[in-house]
Amino acid sequence: MLLALQWNWKPLSPDPDTARRVGARRGPPVILTVRAGEMHAAGHLFLVSENGVWLADTVPPAYIDGA
């Protein structure tokens, strides 16, 4: 499960290239695919920050590919 440990919400990237670029700021990136559409359909909450970043409070393992 992805948890927002240091932050209240977990940022999600819209595509792998963005995820690699953002992740590389903290070391070698690990890219996981989140099935956000399925999460939304199941009632999970997402927010969009003022600068357009999608956020989730947690991402259950059932919605993560590549883990």
Predicted model as a PDB file, atoms N, CA, C, CB and O in Angstrom, pLDDT in the B-factor column:
MODEL        1                                                                  
ATOM      1  N   MET A   1       0.853  -1.175   0.000  1.00 56.00           N  
ATOM      2  CA  MET A   1       0.000   0.000   0.000  1.00 56.00           C  
ATOM      3  C   MET A   1       0.893   1.230   0.000  1.00 56.00           C  
ATOM      4  CB  MET A   1      -0.967   0.003   1.223  1.00 56.00           C  
ATOM      5  O   MET A   1       1.868   1.301   0.747  1.00 56.00           O  
ATOM      6  N   LEU A   2       0.555   2.186  -0.836  1.00 54.00           N  
ATOM      7  CA  LEU A   2       1.253   3.467  -0.807  1.00 54.00           C  
ATOM      8  C   LEU A   2       0.586   4.348   0.240  1.00 54.00           C  
ATOM      9  CB  LEU A   2       1.244   4.155  -2.212  1.00 54.00           C  
ATOM     10  O   LEU A   2      -0.619   4.596   0.182  1.00 54.00           O  
ATOM     11  N   LEU A   3       1.363   4.809   1.174  1.00 53.00           N  
ATOM     12  CA  LEU A   3       0.858   5.691   2.220  1.00 53.00           C  
ATOM     13  C   LEU A   3       1.553   7.033   2.126  1.00 53.00           C  
ATOM     14  CB  LEU A   3       1.063   5.070   3.618  1.00 53.00           C  
ATOM     15  O   LEU A   3       2.726   7.101   1.760  1.00 53.00           O  
ATOM     16  N   ALA A   4       0.853   8.084   2.445  1.00 49.00           N  
ATOM     17  CA  ALA A   4       1.437   9.426   2.470  1.00 49.00           C  
ATOM     18  C   ALA A   4       2.114   9.608   3.825  1.00 49.00           C  
ATOM     19  CB  ALA A   4       0.347  10.541   2.220  1.00 49.00           C  
ATOM     20  O   ALA A   4       1.504  10.140   4.752  1.00 49.00           O  
ATOM     21  N   LEU A   5       3.362   9.174   3.951  1.00 53.00           N  
ATOM     22  CA  LEU A   5       4.029   9.171   5.247  1.00 53.00           C  
ATOM     23  C   LEU A   5       4.490  10.557   5.685  1.00 53.00           C  
ATOM     24  CB  LEU A   5       5.205   8.243   5.206  1.00 53.00           C  
ATOM     25  O   LEU A   5       4.205  10.979   6.806  1.00 53.00           O  
ATOM     26  N   GLN A   6       5.195  11.262   4.817  1.00 59.00           N  
ATOM     27  CA  GLN A   6       5.670  12.592   5.186  1.00 59.00           C  
ATOM     28  C   GLN A   6       4.682  13.681   4.802  1.00 59.00           C  
ATOM     29  CB  GLN A   6       7.007  12.865   4.535  1.00 59.00           C  
ATOM     30  O   GLN A   6       4.784  14.811   5.280  1.00 59.00           O  
ATOM     31  N   TRP A   7       3.741  13.355   3.956  1.00 59.00           N  
ATOM     32  CA  TRP A   7       2.757  14.309   3.487  1.00 59.00           C  
ATOM     33  C   TRP A   7       1.369  13.778   3.800  1.00 59.00           C  
ATOM     34  CB  TRP A   7       2.919  14.580   1.975  1.00 59.00           C  
ATOM     35  O   TRP A   7       1.205  12.586   4.063  1.00 59.00           O  
ATOM     36  N   ASN A   8       0.386  14.634   3.775  1.00 69.00           N  
ATOM     37  CA  ASN A   8      -0.984  14.187   4.012  1.00 69.00           C  
ATOM     38  C   ASN A   8      -1.546  13.422   2.821  1.00 69.00           C  
ATOM     39  CB  ASN A   8      -1.875  15.375   4.327  1.00 69.00           C  
ATOM     40  O   ASN A   8      -2.407  12.558   2.990  1.00 69.00           O  
ATOM     41  N   TRP A   9      -1.064  13.734   1.606  1.00 75.00           N  
ATOM     42  CA  TRP A   9      -1.582  13.114   0.384  1.00 75.00           C  
ATOM     43  C   TRP A   9      -0.423  12.623  -0.460  1.00 75.00           C  
ATOM     44  CB  TRP A   9      -2.458  14.105  -0.420  1.00 75.00           C  
ATOM     45  O   TRP A   9       0.658  13.212  -0.426  1.00 75.00           O  
ATOM     46  N   LYS A  10      -0.630  11.548  -1.224  1.00 77.00           N  
ATOM     47  CA  LYS A  10       0.378  10.978  -2.109  1.00 77.00           C  
ATOM     48  C   LYS A  10       0.208  11.560  -3.504  1.00 77.00           C  
ATOM     49  CB  LYS A  10       0.279   9.433  -2.142  1.00 77.00           C  
ATOM     50  O   LYS A  10      -0.862  11.417  -4.096  1.00 77.00           O  
ATOM     51  N   PRO A  11       1.249  12.222  -4.055  1.00 81.00           N  
ATOM     52  CA  PRO A  11       1.133  12.763  -5.413  1.00 81.00           C  
ATOM     53  C   PRO A  11       1.199  11.645  -6.453  1.00 81.00           C  
ATOM     54  CB  PRO A  11       2.243  13.797  -5.677  1.00 81.00           C  
ATOM     55  O   PRO A  11       1.965  10.693  -6.308  1.00 81.00           O  
ATOM     56  N   LEU A  12       0.392  11.773  -7.497  1.00 87.00           N  
ATOM     57  CA  LEU A  12       0.367  10.815  -8.595  1.00 87.00           C  
ATOM     58  C   LEU A  12       0.733  11.535  -9.888  1.00 87.00           C  
ATOM     59  CB  LEU A  12      -1.027  10.136  -8.713  1.00 87.00           C  
ATOM     60  O   LEU A  12       0.264  12.644 -10.143  1.00 87.00           O  
ATOM     61  N   SER A  13       1.571  10.900 -10.701  1.00 87.00           N  
ATOM     62  CA  SER A  13       1.965  11.489 -11.983  1.00 87.00           C  
ATOM     63  C   SER A  13       1.027  10.994 -13.079  1.00 87.00           C  
ATOM     64  CB  SER A  13       3.443  11.139 -12.327  1.00 87.00           C  
ATOM     65  O   SER A  13       0.555   9.858 -13.020  1.00 87.00           O  
ATOM     66  N   PRO A  14       0.751  11.836 -14.081  1.00 87.00           N  
ATOM     67  CA  PRO A  14      -0.195  11.444 -15.130  1.00 87.00           C  
ATOM     68  C   PRO A  14       0.367  10.456 -16.149  1.00 87.00           C  
ATOM     69  CB  PRO A  14      -0.666  12.660 -15.846  1.00 87.00           C  
ATOM     70  O   PRO A  14      -0.396   9.826 -16.881  1.00 87.00           O  
ATOM     71  N   ASP A  15       1.715  10.312 -16.207  1.00 87.00           N  
ATOM     72  CA  ASP A  15       2.314   9.424 -17.196  1.00 87.00           C  
ATOM     73  C   ASP A  15       3.707   8.995 -16.714  1.00 87.00           C  
ATOM     74  CB  ASP A  15       2.399  10.122 -18.588  1.00 87.00           C  
ATOM     75  O   ASP A  15       4.273   9.632 -15.826  1.00 87.00           O  
ATOM     76  N   PRO A  16       4.268   7.910 -17.296  1.00 87.00           N  
ATOM     77  CA  PRO A  16       5.571   7.404 -16.845  1.00 87.00           C  
ATOM     78  C   PRO A  16       6.723   8.406 -16.994  1.00 87.00           C  
ATOM     79  CB  PRO A  16       5.907   6.159 -17.608  1.00 87.00           C  
ATOM     80  O   PRO A  16       7.603   8.456 -16.134  1.00 87.00           O  
ATOM     81  N   ASP A  17       6.731   9.200 -18.067  1.00 90.00           N  
ATOM     82  CA  ASP A  17       7.821  10.169 -18.247  1.00 90.00           C  
ATOM     83  C   ASP A  17       7.837  11.194 -17.126  1.00 90.00           C  
ATOM     84  CB  ASP A  17       7.690  10.879 -19.598  1.00 90.00           C  
ATOM     85  O   ASP A  17       8.899  11.521 -16.597  1.00 90.00           O  
ATOM     86  N   THR A  18       6.671  11.700 -16.763  1.00 86.00           N  
ATOM     87  CA  THR A  18       6.584  12.662 -15.659  1.00 86.00           C  
ATOM     88  C   THR A  18       6.997  11.993 -14.361  1.00 86.00           C  
ATOM     89  CB  THR A  18       5.153  13.239 -15.536  1.00 86.00           C  
ATOM     90  O   THR A  18       7.719  12.591 -13.563  1.00 86.00           O  
ATOM     91  N   ALA A  19       6.551  10.762 -14.135  1.00 85.00           N  
ATOM     92  CA  ALA A  19       6.904  10.035 -12.908  1.00 85.00           C  
ATOM     93  C   ALA A  19       8.413   9.856 -12.802  1.00 85.00           C  
ATOM     94  CB  ALA A  19       6.204   8.663 -12.872  1.00 85.00           C  
ATOM     95  O   ALA A  19       8.982  10.033 -11.725  1.00 85.00           O  
ATOM     96  N   ARG A  20       9.065   9.506 -13.905  1.00 89.00           N  
ATOM     97  CA  ARG A  20      10.530   9.345 -13.895  1.00 89.00           C  
ATOM     98  C   ARG A  20      11.226  10.665 -13.582  1.00 89.00           C  
ATOM     99  CB  ARG A  20      11.024   8.803 -15.250  1.00 89.00           C  
ATOM    100  O   ARG A  20      12.156  10.707 -12.776  1.00 89.00           O  
ATOM    101  N   ARG A  21      10.781  11.724 -14.209  1.00 88.00           N  
ATOM    102  CA  ARG A  21      11.390  13.038 -14.001  1.00 88.00           C  
ATOM    103  C   ARG A  21      11.231  13.487 -12.549  1.00 88.00           C  
ATOM    104  CB  ARG A  21      10.764  14.076 -14.950  1.00 88.00           C  
ATOM    105  O   ARG A  21      12.191  13.951 -11.933  1.00 88.00           O  
ATOM    106  N   VAL A  22      10.026  13.350 -12.004  1.00 84.00           N  
ATOM    107  CA  VAL A  22       9.772  13.758 -10.621  1.00 84.00           C  
ATOM    108  C   VAL A  22      10.506  12.839  -9.654  1.00 84.00           C  
ATOM    109  CB  VAL A  22       8.260  13.752 -10.320  1.00 84.00           C  
ATOM    110  O   VAL A  22      11.123  13.313  -8.700  1.00 84.00           O  
ATOM    111  N   GLY A  23      10.448  11.532  -9.888  1.00 83.00           N  
ATOM    112  CA  GLY A  23      11.091  10.570  -9.001  1.00 83.00           C  
ATOM    113  C   GLY A  23      12.600  10.692  -8.971  1.00 83.00           C  
ATOM    114  O   GLY A  23      13.218  10.431  -7.939  1.00 83.00           O  
ATOM    115  N   ALA A  24      13.205  11.081 -10.078  1.00 90.00           N  
ATOM    116  CA  ALA A  24      14.661  11.197 -10.157  1.00 90.00           C  
ATOM    117  C   ALA A  24      15.202  12.324  -9.284  1.00 90.00           C  
ATOM    118  CB  ALA A  24      15.085  11.418 -11.593  1.00 90.00           C  
ATOM    119  O   ALA A  24      16.406  12.377  -9.033  1.00 90.00           O  
ATOM    120  N   ARG A  25      14.349  13.217  -8.822  1.00 87.00           N  
ATOM    121  CA  ARG A  25      14.804  14.300  -7.945  1.00 87.00           C  
ATOM    122  C   ARG A  25      15.254  13.763  -6.592  1.00 87.00           C  
ATOM    123  CB  ARG A  25      13.691  15.333  -7.752  1.00 87.00           C  
ATOM    124  O   ARG A  25      15.995  14.443  -5.882  1.00 87.00           O  
ATOM    125  N   ARG A  26      14.825  12.568  -6.221  1.00 82.00           N  
ATOM    126  CA  ARG A  26      15.138  11.984  -4.908  1.00 82.00           C  
ATOM    127  C   ARG A  26      16.011  10.737  -4.999  1.00 82.00           C  
ATOM    128  CB  ARG A  26      13.856  11.642  -4.182  1.00 82.00           C  
ATOM    129  O   ARG A  26      16.202  10.044  -3.999  1.00 82.00           O  
ATOM    130  N   GLY A  27      16.546  10.441  -6.188  1.00 88.00           N  
ATOM    131  CA  GLY A  27      17.340   9.231  -6.392  1.00 88.00           C  
ATOM    132  C   GLY A  27      16.761   8.433  -7.537  1.00 88.00           C  
ATOM    133  O   GLY A  27      15.918   8.935  -8.279  1.00 88.00           O  
ATOM    134  N   PRO A  28      17.204   7.186  -7.692  1.00 91.00           N  
ATOM    135  CA  PRO A  28      16.684   6.370  -8.789  1.00 91.00           C  
ATOM    136  C   PRO A  28      15.164   6.146  -8.620  1.00 91.00           C  
ATOM    137  CB  PRO A  28      17.433   5.004  -8.849  1.00 91.00           C  
ATOM    138  O   PRO A  28      14.724   5.667  -7.575  1.00 91.00           O  
ATOM    139  N   PRO A  29      14.380   6.486  -9.632  1.00 86.00           N  
ATOM    140  CA  PRO A  29      12.926   6.343  -9.501  1.00 86.00           C  
ATOM    141  C   PRO A  29      12.471   4.891  -9.616  1.00 86.00           C  
ATOM    142  CB  PRO A  29      12.225   7.181 -10.557  1.00 86.00           C  
ATOM    143  O   PRO A  29      13.086   4.085 -10.316  1.00 86.00           O  
ATOM    144  N   VAL A  30      11.408   4.581  -8.933  1.00 84.00           N  
ATOM    145  CA  VAL A  30      10.699   3.305  -9.066  1.00 84.00           C  
ATOM    146  C   VAL A  30       9.307   3.668  -9.576  1.00 84.00           C  
ATOM    147  CB  VAL A  30      10.642   2.488  -7.680  1.00 84.00           C  
ATOM    148  O   VAL A  30       8.576   4.413  -8.924  1.00 84.00           O  
ATOM    149  N   ILE A  31       8.948   3.144 -10.735  1.00 86.00           N  
ATOM    150  CA  ILE A  31       7.685   3.499 -11.368  1.00 86.00           C  
ATOM    151  C   ILE A  31       6.657   2.396 -11.122  1.00 86.00           C  
ATOM    152  CB  ILE A  31       7.879   3.736 -12.885  1.00 86.00           C  
ATOM    153  O   ILE A  31       6.874   1.234 -11.466  1.00 86.00           O  
ATOM    154  N   LEU A  32       5.551   2.780 -10.529  1.00 88.00           N  
ATOM    155  CA  LEU A  32       4.420   1.882 -10.304  1.00 88.00           C  
ATOM    156  C   LEU A  32       3.217   2.452 -11.048  1.00 88.00           C  
ATOM    157  CB  LEU A  32       4.114   1.712  -8.768  1.00 88.00           C  
ATOM    158  O   LEU A  32       3.028   3.668 -11.082  1.00 88.00           O  
ATOM    159  N   THR A  33       2.418   1.600 -11.632  1.00 91.00           N  
ATOM    160  CA  THR A  33       1.201   2.037 -12.298  1.00 91.00           C  
ATOM    161  C   THR A  33       0.031   1.879 -11.335  1.00 91.00           C  
ATOM    162  CB  THR A  33       0.959   1.234 -13.606  1.00 91.00           C  
ATOM    163  O   THR A  33      -0.194   0.804 -10.779  1.00 91.00           O  
ATOM    164  N   VAL A  34      -0.707   2.964 -11.149  1.00 92.00           N  
ATOM    165  CA  VAL A  34      -1.882   2.961 -10.278  1.00 92.00           C  
ATOM    166  C   VAL A  34      -3.124   2.981 -11.162  1.00 92.00           C  
ATOM    167  CB  VAL A  34      -1.869   4.185  -9.288  1.00 92.00           C  
ATOM    168  O   VAL A  34      -3.264   3.840 -12.033  1.00 92.00           O  
ATOM    169  N   ARG A  35      -4.014   2.039 -10.934  1.00 94.00           N  
ATOM    170  CA  ARG A  35      -5.261   1.984 -11.698  1.00 94.00           C  
ATOM    171  C   ARG A  35      -6.273   2.940 -11.041  1.00 94.00           C  
ATOM    172  CB  ARG A  35      -5.828   0.508 -11.759  1.00 94.00           C  
ATOM    173  O   ARG A  35      -7.215   2.532 -10.362  1.00 94.00           O  
ATOM    174  N   ALA A  36      -6.022   4.228 -11.284  1.00 92.00           N  
ATOM    175  CA  ALA A  36      -6.799   5.288 -10.634  1.00 92.00           C  
ATOM    176  C   ALA A  36      -8.270   5.267 -11.048  1.00 92.00           C  
ATOM    177  CB  ALA A  36      -6.197   6.647 -10.960  1.00 92.00           C  
ATOM    178  O   ALA A  36      -9.144   5.570 -10.237  1.00 92.00           O  
ATOM    179  N   GLY A  37      -8.546   4.916 -12.288  1.00 93.00           N  
ATOM    180  CA  GLY A  37      -9.942   4.843 -12.738  1.00 93.00           C  
ATOM    181  C   GLY A  37     -10.731   3.823 -11.932  1.00 93.00           C  
ATOM    182  O   GLY A  37     -11.873   4.071 -11.544  1.00 93.00           O  
ATOM    183  N   GLU A  38     -10.111   2.671 -11.684  1.00 96.00           N  
ATOM    184  CA  GLU A  38     -10.764   1.643 -10.875  1.00 96.00           C  
ATOM    185  C   GLU A  38     -10.912   2.117  -9.423  1.00 96.00           C  
ATOM    186  CB  GLU A  38      -9.963   0.320 -10.932  1.00 96.00           C  
ATOM    187  O   GLU A  38     -11.932   1.863  -8.783  1.00 96.00           O  
ATOM    188  N   MET A  39      -9.895   2.801  -8.916  1.00 95.00           N  
ATOM    189  CA  MET A  39      -9.983   3.333  -7.552  1.00 95.00           C  
ATOM    190  C   MET A  39     -11.144   4.307  -7.441  1.00 95.00           C  
ATOM    191  CB  MET A  39      -8.666   4.025  -7.146  1.00 95.00           C  
ATOM    192  O   MET A  39     -11.926   4.249  -6.492  1.00 95.00           O  
ATOM    193  N   HIS A  40     -11.251   5.202  -8.416  1.00 94.00           N  
ATOM    194  CA  HIS A  40     -12.329   6.195  -8.403  1.00 94.00           C  
ATOM    195  C   HIS A  40     -13.692   5.509  -8.453  1.00 94.00           C  
ATOM    196  CB  HIS A  40     -12.181   7.171  -9.588  1.00 94.00           C  
ATOM    197  O   HIS A  40     -14.608   5.873  -7.715  1.00 94.00           O  
ATOM    198  N   ALA A  41     -13.815   4.515  -9.330  1.00 96.00           N  
ATOM    199  CA  ALA A  41     -15.085   3.792  -9.458  1.00 96.00           C  
ATOM    200  C   ALA A  41     -15.457   3.088  -8.154  1.00 96.00           C  
ATOM    201  CB  ALA A  41     -15.004   2.769 -10.601  1.00 96.00           C  
ATOM    202  O   ALA A  41     -16.637   2.891  -7.866  1.00 96.00           O  
ATOM    203  N   ALA A  42     -14.448   2.709  -7.367  1.00 96.00           N  
ATOM    204  CA  ALA A  42     -14.689   2.033  -6.092  1.00 96.00           C  
ATOM    205  C   ALA A  42     -14.908   3.020  -4.948  1.00 96.00           C  
ATOM    206  CB  ALA A  42     -13.524   1.115  -5.762  1.00 96.00           C  
ATOM    207  O   ALA A  42     -15.125   2.617  -3.805  1.00 96.00           O  
ATOM    208  N   GLY A  43     -14.848   4.319  -5.262  1.00 95.00           N  
ATOM    209  CA  GLY A  43     -15.163   5.321  -4.244  1.00 95.00           C  
ATOM    210  C   GLY A  43     -13.978   5.946  -3.541  1.00 95.00           C  
ATOM    211  O   GLY A  43     -14.168   6.683  -2.574  1.00 95.00           O  
ATOM    212  N   HIS A  44     -12.759   5.681  -3.993  1.00 93.00           N  
ATOM    213  CA  HIS A  44     -11.583   6.297  -3.377  1.00 93.00           C  
ATOM    214  C   HIS A  44     -11.516   7.773  -3.738  1.00 93.00           C  
ATOM    215  CB  HIS A  44     -10.292   5.577  -3.819  1.00 93.00           C  
ATOM    216  O   HIS A  44     -11.913   8.179  -4.830  1.00 93.00           O  
ATOM    217  N   LEU A  45     -11.016   8.559  -2.816  1.00 91.00           N  
ATOM    218  CA  LEU A  45     -10.982  10.006  -2.965  1.00 91.00           C  
ATOM    219  C   LEU A  45      -9.688  10.478  -3.619  1.00 91.00           C  
ATOM    220  CB  LEU A  45     -11.152  10.673  -1.614  1.00 91.00           C  
ATOM    221  O   LEU A  45      -8.600  10.029  -3.258  1.00 91.00           O  
ATOM    222  N   PHE A  46      -9.813  11.381  -4.574  1.00 93.00           N  
ATOM    223  CA  PHE A  46      -8.684  12.058  -5.200  1.00 93.00           C  
ATOM    224  C   PHE A  46      -8.919  13.564  -5.097  1.00 93.00           C  
ATOM    225  CB  PHE A  46      -8.507  11.612  -6.695  1.00 93.00           C  
ATOM    226  O   PHE A  46     -10.058  14.030  -5.095  1.00 93.00           O  
ATOM    227  N   LEU A  47      -7.843  14.300  -5.014  1.00 90.00           N  
ATOM    228  CA  LEU A  47      -7.894  15.754  -5.046  1.00 90.00           C  
ATOM    229  C   LEU A  47      -6.936  16.244  -6.112  1.00 90.00           C  
ATOM    230  CB  LEU A  47      -7.546  16.365  -3.662  1.00 90.00           C  
ATOM    231  O   LEU A  47      -6.010  15.527  -6.492  1.00 90.00           O  
ATOM    232  N   VAL A  48      -7.148  17.458  -6.599  1.00 89.00           N  
ATOM    233  CA  VAL A  48      -6.216  18.094  -7.521  1.00 89.00           C  
ATOM    234  C   VAL A  48      -5.709  19.355  -6.830  1.00 89.00           C  
ATOM    235  CB  VAL A  48      -6.894  18.423  -8.917  1.00 89.00           C  
ATOM    236  O   VAL A  48      -6.499  20.198  -6.406  1.00 89.00           O  
ATOM    237  N   SER A  49      -4.375  19.480  -6.716  1.00 85.00           N  
ATOM    238  CA  SER A  49      -3.786  20.644  -6.052  1.00 85.00           C  
ATOM    239  C   SER A  49      -3.917  21.881  -6.939  1.00 85.00           C  
ATOM    240  CB  SER A  49      -2.300  20.382  -5.710  1.00 85.00           C  
ATOM    241  O   SER A  49      -4.300  21.784  -8.105  1.00 85.00           O  
ATOM    242  N   GLU A  50      -3.601  23.022  -6.382  1.00 87.00           N  
ATOM    243  CA  GLU A  50      -3.685  24.276  -7.147  1.00 87.00           C  
ATOM    244  C   GLU A  50      -2.774  24.263  -8.370  1.00 87.00           C  
ATOM    245  CB  GLU A  50      -3.326  25.462  -6.256  1.00 87.00           C  
ATOM    246  O   GLU A  50      -3.073  24.916  -9.370  1.00 87.00           O  
ATOM    247  N   ASN A  51      -1.653  23.517  -8.301  1.00 81.00           N  
ATOM    248  CA  ASN A  51      -0.740  23.467  -9.450  1.00 81.00           C  
ATOM    249  C   ASN A  51      -1.008  22.271 -10.365  1.00 81.00           C  
ATOM    250  CB  ASN A  51       0.697  23.420  -8.965  1.00 81.00           C  
ATOM    251  O   ASN A  51      -0.178  21.939 -11.211  1.00 81.00           O  
ATOM    252  N   GLY A  52      -2.176  21.618 -10.195  1.00 80.00           N  
ATOM    253  CA  GLY A  52      -2.604  20.576 -11.121  1.00 80.00           C  
ATOM    254  C   GLY A  52      -2.128  19.169 -10.815  1.00 80.00           C  
ATOM    255  O   GLY A  52      -2.312  18.277 -11.644  1.00 80.00           O  
ATOM    256  N   VAL A  53      -1.521  18.932  -9.652  1.00 83.00           N  
ATOM    257  CA  VAL A  53      -1.052  17.599  -9.289  1.00 83.00           C  
ATOM    258  C   VAL A  53      -2.204  16.800  -8.679  1.00 83.00           C  
ATOM    259  CB  VAL A  53       0.141  17.685  -8.300  1.00 83.00           C  
ATOM    260  O   VAL A  53      -2.897  17.279  -7.781  1.00 83.00           O  
ATOM    261  N   TRP A  54      -2.397  15.587  -9.173  1.00 88.00           N  
ATOM    262  CA  TRP A  54      -3.413  14.689  -8.611  1.00 88.00           C  
ATOM    263  C   TRP A  54      -2.876  14.082  -7.327  1.00 88.00           C  
ATOM    264  CB  TRP A  54      -3.809  13.572  -9.627  1.00 88.00           C  
ATOM    265  O   TRP A  54      -1.701  13.722  -7.247  1.00 88.00           O  
ATOM    266  N   LEU A  55      -3.744  13.966  -6.313  1.00 90.00           N  
ATOM    267  CA  LEU A  55      -3.342  13.475  -5.000  1.00 90.00           C  
ATOM    268  C   LEU A  55      -4.304  12.397  -4.512  1.00 90.00           C  
ATOM    269  CB  LEU A  55      -3.279  14.630  -3.990  1.00 90.00           C  
ATOM    270  O   LEU A  55      -5.504  12.452  -4.784  1.00 90.00           O  
ATOM    271  N   ALA A  56      -3.765  11.414  -3.787  1.00 90.00           N  
ATOM    272  CA  ALA A  56      -4.577  10.372  -3.138  1.00 90.00           C  
ATOM    273  C   ALA A  56      -4.061  10.207  -1.717  1.00 90.00           C  
ATOM    274  CB  ALA A  56      -4.517   9.003  -3.930  1.00 90.00           C  
ATOM    275  O   ALA A  56      -2.861  10.337  -1.474  1.00 90.00           O  
ATOM    276  N   ASP A  57      -4.961   9.918  -0.771  1.00 84.00           N  
ATOM    277  CA  ASP A  57      -4.486   9.752   0.602  1.00 84.00           C  
ATOM    278  C   ASP A  57      -3.793   8.410   0.791  1.00 84.00           C  
ATOM    279  CB  ASP A  57      -5.646   9.881   1.582  1.00 84.00           C  
ATOM    280  O   ASP A  57      -2.804   8.334   1.520  1.00 84.00           O  
ATOM    281  N   THR A  58      -4.277   7.365   0.165  1.00 85.00           N  
ATOM    282  CA  THR A  58      -3.622   6.053   0.134  1.00 85.00           C  
ATOM    283  C   THR A  58      -3.911   5.400  -1.208  1.00 85.00           C  
ATOM    284  CB  THR A  58      -4.108   5.143   1.312  1.00 85.00           C  
ATOM    285  O   THR A  58      -4.851   5.776  -1.908  1.00 85.00           O  
ATOM    286  N   VAL A  59      -3.093   4.421  -1.554  1.00 88.00           N  
ATOM    287  CA  VAL A  59      -3.331   3.619  -2.751  1.00 88.00           C  
ATOM    288  C   VAL A  59      -3.245   2.157  -2.321  1.00 88.00           C  
ATOM    289  CB  VAL A  59      -2.292   3.955  -3.907  1.00 88.00           C  
ATOM    290  O   VAL A  59      -2.146   1.649  -2.101  1.00 88.00           O  
ATOM    291  N   PRO A  60      -4.387   1.468  -2.195  1.00 91.00           N  
ATOM    292  CA  PRO A  60      -4.370   0.059  -1.784  1.00 91.00           C  
ATOM    293  C   PRO A  60      -3.616  -0.804  -2.787  1.00 91.00           C  
ATOM    294  CB  PRO A  60      -5.799  -0.465  -1.618  1.00 91.00           C  
ATOM    295  O   PRO A  60      -3.629  -0.507  -3.981  1.00 91.00           O  
ATOM    296  N   PRO A  61      -2.957  -1.872  -2.325  1.00 91.00           N  
ATOM    297  CA  PRO A  61      -2.163  -2.746  -3.210  1.00 91.00           C  
ATOM    298  C   PRO A  61      -2.935  -3.310  -4.390  1.00 91.00           C  
ATOM    299  CB  PRO A  61      -1.605  -3.883  -2.420  1.00 91.00           C  
ATOM    300  O   PRO A  61      -2.352  -3.550  -5.447  1.00 91.00           O  
ATOM    301  N   ALA A  62      -4.228  -3.524  -4.231  1.00 93.00           N  
ATOM    302  CA  ALA A  62      -5.025  -4.099  -5.328  1.00 93.00           C  
ATOM    303  C   ALA A  62      -5.047  -3.206  -6.563  1.00 93.00           C  
ATOM    304  CB  ALA A  62      -6.452  -4.349  -4.860  1.00 93.00           C  
ATOM    305  O   ALA A  62      -5.395  -3.668  -7.650  1.00 93.00           O  
ATOM    306  N   TYR A  63      -4.682  -1.934  -6.415  1.00 95.00           N  
ATOM    307  CA  TYR A  63      -4.719  -0.983  -7.534  1.00 95.00           C  
ATOM    308  C   TYR A  63      -3.326  -0.632  -8.052  1.00 95.00           C  
ATOM    309  CB  TYR A  63      -5.435   0.289  -7.111  1.00 95.00           C  
ATOM    310  O   TYR A  63      -3.182   0.280  -8.866  1.00 95.00           O  
ATOM    311  N   ILE A  64      -2.297  -1.348  -7.590  1.00 92.00           N  
ATOM    312  CA  ILE A  64      -0.915  -1.047  -7.990  1.00 92.00           C  
ATOM    313  C   ILE A  64      -0.387  -2.148  -8.883  1.00 92.00           C  
ATOM    314  CB  ILE A  64      -0.002  -0.877  -6.754  1.00 92.00           C  
ATOM    315  O   ILE A  64      -0.435  -3.326  -8.526  1.00 92.00           O  
ATOM    316  N   ASP A  65       0.127  -1.760 -10.065  1.00 89.00           N  
ATOM    317  CA  ASP A  65       0.804  -2.680 -10.963  1.00 89.00           C  
ATOM    318  C   ASP A  65       2.292  -2.362 -10.908  1.00 89.00           C  
ATOM    319  CB  ASP A  65       0.247  -2.574 -12.426  1.00 89.00           C  
ATOM    320  O   ASP A  65       2.673  -1.198 -10.783  1.00 89.00           O  
ATOM    321  N   GLY A  66       3.130  -3.378 -11.000  1.00 71.00           N  
ATOM    322  CA  GLY A  66       4.572  -3.173 -11.029  1.00 71.00           C  
ATOM    323  C   GLY A  66       5.226  -3.238  -9.667  1.00 71.00           C  
ATOM    324  O   GLY A  66       6.430  -3.006  -9.554  1.00 71.00           O  
ATOM    325  N   ALA A  67       4.470  -3.547  -8.632  1.00 55.00           N  
ATOM    326  CA  ALA A  67       5.045  -3.613  -7.275  1.00 55.00           C  
ATOM    327  C   ALA A  67       5.812  -4.909  -7.088  1.00 55.00           C  
ATOM    328  CB  ALA A  67       3.938  -3.493  -6.199  1.00 55.00           C  
ATOM    329  O   ALA A  67       6.367  -5.150  -6.016  1.00 55.00           O  
TER     330      ALA A  67                                                      
ENDMDL                                                                          
END                                                                             
